[in-house]
Amino acid sequence: MVLDKLSDSLKATMQKITTALFVDEKLINEFIKDIQRSLLQADINVKLVFEITKRMKQRAIEEKPPQGINRKEQLINIVYEELVSFLGGELKKFDIKKKPYKLMLVGLFGNGKTTTAAKLGLWFKKRSYKVALISTDTWRPAAFEQLKQLGQQTELKVFGNPEKKTPEQIYKEFETELNKYDIVIIDTAGRDALNDELIEELTTLNTTVKPNESYLVISADIGQAAEAQAKAFHQTCNVTGVVITKLDGTAKGGGSLIACSVTKAPVRFIGVGEKIHDLEEFNPKGFVGRLLGMGDLEALLEKAKEAITEDQAQDLSKKLIKGDFNLLDLYEQMEAMKKMGPLNKIVEMIPGFSSAQIPKEVLNVQDEKLKLWKFAMQSMTKQELENPELISTTRVDRIANGSGVPPSDVRSLLKQYKQGKKMMKLMKGASSEKGMEKAMQKMMKGKGKMMFK
């Protein structure tokens, strides 16, 4: 996941608390020092680290645990609440009433504005909005062509005219057409630094477009320099939000996250990979939950909605109630999981799974295993897929030869099917709406504790 080192360090600190015999001031002091060390290693500003941990320590010493929560759980909850607060608090929902809703992207060269424009467009498109992209970059020759190619990948309409001399000329040329869309994402030019020329260009374009929001696109690897950049762009074009790219696998991501959050431009989206789908709305509660190993059910459910249609979900529910389950159902589930992303990213969103400490190598193997199982299923007959009980040793060998998959992997697929069918039978009793609701309530209630049991 993003900020792996920070996450591992914080989880180790949390674990020390849960294994301690009792909580006293000495333990709290050691706990706070560990938190400080973890945050500083993630390139978070020293002053901010001491502000955060000072409040954590004060609350840990002065506050009494609420009824039903012990001192250890209270300490963990304090860390969670303070980190969420510094990262922006509650998730700000989009209020897209007046259309077109104009979203202008600004930033320096190399931070990924153009790619982010397409990623954002796809994100909104998945939520049933009619989206258009427009390139107003007259500085970089290939900018319009790049956006056009990304538009083809995402099936989004792209506007632009590299022959025009100024960004405002490009925008005015297509303004009437753009008014037909729900959301218009404006990709702007960058520079190596925020110089007078760029400031003047963005100021003029900002006056012409009158965007509903302006997002600063910033790369996570610039670390604490993000704060100064965010403030400078905010003064130029009233930045209302920040998109942090390249947040996967960078130690400096913590610096950019916290630095931007203390300006008046909160982080709105984070780039978590190179693929066009690798963009997440930034929810401080869910993000901190993942950092601490508590999971992020909201993000998991969001990905599930994108991966499976309502009709498919209803069909699966009917089969669950009847107790029916075959390899075709397993195949559909595998396809849905593939759309949701790598297995290691899905697992980190499930409350309690981080405590199992599943090695990354195992999760990667599972991703490879899913590919092999898919090949094996493609070599089966319709009858075998609908009734896997028919598959004998002879058929296993035939399927293996036809798919190029080792017989052992075909057998492991059948074993997985049997385990899935058994699970379906166990869930059958909880398949009513009330039963599922109770199960979800129980899961949510234990969200903060599950990691530490």
N, C-alpha and C positions, 0 to 999 in steps of 0.2 A: 504494500500500500504506500501512499504518499507519506513522507516523513517516517520511514520505517525505524530509523535509529531513535528518534524521539519517542515513538510509540513503544518500542521495546524497553527503553530506559524508564519511561513512566510506569509501564506495567510491572517492571521489576521493583520499583519503589512502592507501588500499591501492594505487591505481594509481601513485602517486608512488614507492612502494617497488619495484614491479615494473619500472618504467622506469629506476630508478637504476643506475648502472654498478657500484657496489659498496656494501656496507653497512659504515659505520664509526660511531663514537660520535656524530659530528656529525649524521649522518642519523637515528640513533636519537632524538636529542634533538628534532630537527625533527618527526619522526614522532609522538613523544609529545605535543608541543605541539599538533599538528593534532588528535590524538585528544581532548585536553583541550578544545579549542575546540569540537569537534563535540558532545561530551557536555554541555558547559555551555549551548550553544545549544538543546539539547533539554530544558533546565530541570532538569537533574540536579544534585543537591546538591553544592556546591563541595567539601566535605569528602570526600564519596564519590568524586568525580571524581579527586581527588588520591590517594586510597587505591588506586583501581583502576590509575591510570597509574603510580604509584610501583612497584607490583608488576610491571606490564608492563615498565617500564624495567629493573628489577633482573633479571628473567628474560632480557630481550633481551641484556643485557651479559654475564651470568654463564653462561647455559646454552649448551652446545654443540649444534649441530643433530644430530638423530638421523641414522643412516645412510639415505641415499636422499633426504634433504631438504636444500635449500640454505638459506642465511641469510635470504633474502627470504621463502621459504615458511614458515620458522620464525617470523619476525616476525608474519606474518599469522595463523599458528596460535595464537600467544601471545595476540593480541588476541581471537580467537575464544573460546579457553578461558577467559580472564579475564572476558569479558562473560557467557558462559554461567554461570560460577560465581556472579557477582553477581546474576544473574536467577533463581537457584534451583537450578541444576545439573540433575540428572537429573529427568525427568518422573515425577511420582508417579502410579502407576496406581490406579484404583479397586478396592477390595476389598469388593464387595457380597455378603456371605455371609448376614448376619442381615437378614431382611426383616420389616417394611418398613424400608428404608434412609431415614432421615429427614434431609432437607437443609433447614436454615432459612436464609432470606435476610434480612439486616439492612442498614440504611443510612439516610441522610438523604433528605429530599424531593428529587426532581428527578434522582436518579442512575440511575433506570431499573430498580428492583427488580421491579416487576410484569411488565414486558416480559421481563426476564431470566429470571423464573420460567418463562414460557412457552417461551423459547428453550432453557433447560436441559431442560425437559420433553421438547421435541422431540428434543434431542440424545440423551437417554437412550432415547427411544422408538425412534429409528433403530438403536439397539443392542439391540433386542428386549426391552427392559424394559417392564413394565406400570407406567405412571406416573400419579399423581394430583397435582393442584394444589389447595391450599387457601388461601383468603384469610382472614387473621386481623386485617386492618386495619380497626379500628373508628373510625379518625380521619379518613380521607379517604372521603367519601360514595360516590364513583364507583369505588373500588378493586375491589370485588367484580365490578361490571359489566364493568370493563375486563378483568379476568382471565377472566371468562366468555367474552367476545368472542374473546380470544386462544386460549382453550381450544377454541372452535369452529374457528378457523383451523388449529390443530394437531391437532384430533381427540383432545384429552385431556380426561379427566374433571376437572371443577372443583367443589370444595366451598366452602361459605361461608354465613354467615347475618348480614346487616347488622343484623338486629333485636337480636342479642345485644350486651351492653354491654362485655364484655371479651374479649380474644383467647383466653384459656384456656377460656372458656365455649364459644366456637366450635369449638376443637380437640376438646374432650371430647365435644361433640355428635356428631362424625363419626368419632371414634377407632376404633370397632369396624369401620366401613366401610373406613377407611384401612388397616387391618391386612391387607386382602386384596390390597394392591398391593406391587410390588417396591420402588418408590421413591416417596416422598411429599415434595413440595417445598412448604415453608411460606413464604408471602409475608407479611411483617410490616409494621406501620405505621412511618412515619418522622416526622421533625420537621425544622425548619429548622436545628436544632443538637442535639447530644447533651446534652439537659438531664436534670434529675433525674426528671422524669415519664417520659421515654422509657427511661431506665436501669431504673427500677422495673418498667415494663411488660415490657421484654425479659427482665429477670431472672426475673420470675414465669413468663413463657411458656417460657423456657428450662428451668426446673425442671419444668414440666408436660409439655413435649414430649420432653425428654431427646434432642435431636437427635444423630445420628451425626457430623454436621458442621454448622458454621455458617459461611456465606460472607458477607463484607462486600461489598456492591455499591457501587462507587465510580466516579465519573465522571473520565475522564482529564484533563479541563480544569481540575481543581483543583490539578494539579501537585504540588509538594513538600508541600502541606498533607495529602496522602494519608497520610504517615507518622504524623502526630499522630492523625488520624482512625482509622487502623488500630489503633494502640495503645489508644486509648480504647475502641473497640468490643470489642477483645480482652479487656480487663479486665472488661467487662460480661457478655459471653456466650461467652467462649473461642472467638474466631474462628479457624477452622482453614484458611481460604483466602480469597482475594480474587477478585472478578470485576470487571474494569475495562471500563466501557462507554465508548462514544464515542471509541474509540482511533483510529478512522480520521480522518485529516486534522487531527490536533491536534499542535502543537509541544510541548505540555506533557506529552504521554504518557510521555516518558522519565522525568520526575520521579516520576510515580505508579508506574511499573513498578519502578524501582530502590528507591524509598522503601519500598514494601510488601515487597520481597524481603528487606530487612535486618531486618524484624520476623520474628516466628515464624509469620507468616501469608503463605505464598507465593501468588503469582498462579496461579489455577487455570484461569480462562477469560478470554478477551478478546472484547469486542464490536467487530466490524469493519464494521458497517453497520446500517442501519435495518430491513432485512428480517428476517423471523422466522428465516431460516436463517443469518443473519450472526453466528454465534458459533463461536469456535474454542477447543479445549482448548489451554492455553498450554504449549507445549513450548519451554523456553529454547534448546535446541540448534537446533531448526528455526527459531525466531524470529530468533536471531542470524545463522543461515545466510542468511536472507532479507535482513536488514539489510546484510550484507556482500556480497550478490550471489551466495552459494553455493547458493541454492535450498533447498527443503525437501521432499524426496521423500516423507517420511512423511505430511505433510499432503496432498500431491498424491494419493497412493494412497488416503488416507482419503476424500477428496472423490470419487475415481473409484468407490470401493466404493458410495458413497451414490447415485451417478448411474446406475450400470449394474448389473443383476442378474447373478447367477452364470450363469444360463442364457444371457443375452445375451452374456456374455463367452465362454462355451464355444462358442456359435454363431459368434461372430466369429473365434475361434481356428480352428475347422474351415474356415471360408471362407478364412482366411489361408493355411492349409496347402494348400488346393486352388488358391489363386490367384484365387478368385472375389471380385468386388467390383463393386457397382452403386450407383445413386443411392439406393436404399432403405437400403443400409448407411451411405452418407454422411449420409443424413437422420437415422438413428439416432444416429450419432456427434455430429451437430449438437445433437440433443435432449439427449444426455448432457452435452455441453459447457455447454449452457444451464443444466442443473441444477447443474453444478459452480460456476457463478458467472461474473462478467465475465472476459473474456479477459485483461485486464491483471493480474488477481489470480492467474490460473492460470499465466501466464508467469513471474511472480516466484518461483514454487515450483520451476521447472525449472532444475536446476544449469547454469550457463553462459549462460543466456539474458540475464541482465542485462548481460553484457559486450557483447552485440550492440547495446546502447543503442537499443532500438526506441522511437521516440517514442510518448508516450501517445496522441497524435492518431491515429497509425496503428492502434493497438490498438482504439481506440474506433470507428474506421471499420470494422475487421474485425467488431466486434460488430453494427454496422448492416448490414454485408454479409450476415452470417448470417441476419438477419431477411428480407432480400430474397430470398435463395436459398430459404429455406423457403417463401415465397409462390410462387416460381416452380415449385417441386416439387409444390405443391398443385394446380397447373394442368396437370400432366403426366398422361398416361394411365399405367395400370399397366404396359403394355408398354414405354413410354418409360423409366419408372423402373427396370425390370428390365434393359433393354438400351439404354443411353444412346447407343450407336453409331447408333441409328435416327434420332436427332434431326438433321434437316437444317436448312438456312437457313430454309425455309418454316415448319418446325415451331417454330423459335426465335421467329419473328415471332408465331405463333399463341399460344405460351406467354406471350410478353411482353404481348400484348394481353389475354389472359385473366387474368393476374395483376397487371397494372399495373406490372410491373417492366421497366425499360429493357432492350432486346435485348442491350446490352453486358454487363449483369449476368447475364443468362441464359448468355451465352457464357463469362463468367468462372467461372460455376458448372461448366460442362462442362469447362473447363480444370482446375479444382480436382479434379474427378472423375478426369480422366486422370492428374494428378500423384499422386493418392491410390492409384490402381490400380498405377501404376509403383512406388510405394513398397511396396505390398503384395507385389509380385513380388520386390523386393529383400530384403524381410524373410522371404520364404518359406523361404529357406535357413537362417534363424536361428529358425524357428518351433518347433523341437523344444524340449523342456524344458531340455536341457543347453545348447543354443544361447542360449536366452533368459536362462538363469541366468548364463552367461558374460558376456553383454552387460550385465546388471544389475550384476554384480560389477565390471566394468570402469568402469561409470558411477559406482558408489559410491566406487571407489578414487580416481577423479579428481575427486571432489566438491569438495574444497578447492582444487584447482588450476585447475579448468576456467574459472573467471571470469577468470583472469589470463593466459590463453594468447592 
